[in-house]
């Protein structure tokens, strides 16, 4: 019974060992030259260890939501493209309606200035 699981255990051991080796090599070989630009906040726009109740711009959330919205479009396009021969004309036109709705939403966001960064 255990012989059936031996390949899985070997795979997990090799994968875990390779992961540890790559992490250690990255830590040992990577150059260390911190400067003010590298240590500055870059994603959220404010210092990382300040008061959690401080006010900050809601545009960061808006950009993240828009990214997720348009990134999920790919999650629907890839399986659709793979199975396009099987689903026929109905599947093609259904995706065209979906993409048209996305384009209308994108144009609306563009006209409202949601994509502009001031």
Residue pairs with C-beta under 8 A, 6 or more apart in sequence:
41 47
41 48
43 60
44 56
44 60
45 56
45 57
45 60
46 54
46 56
59 117
62 114
66 109
66 114
66 115
69 105
70 102
70 106
73 99
73 102
76 95
76 98
77 95
80 87
80 91
80 95
83 91
84 91
84 92
109 115
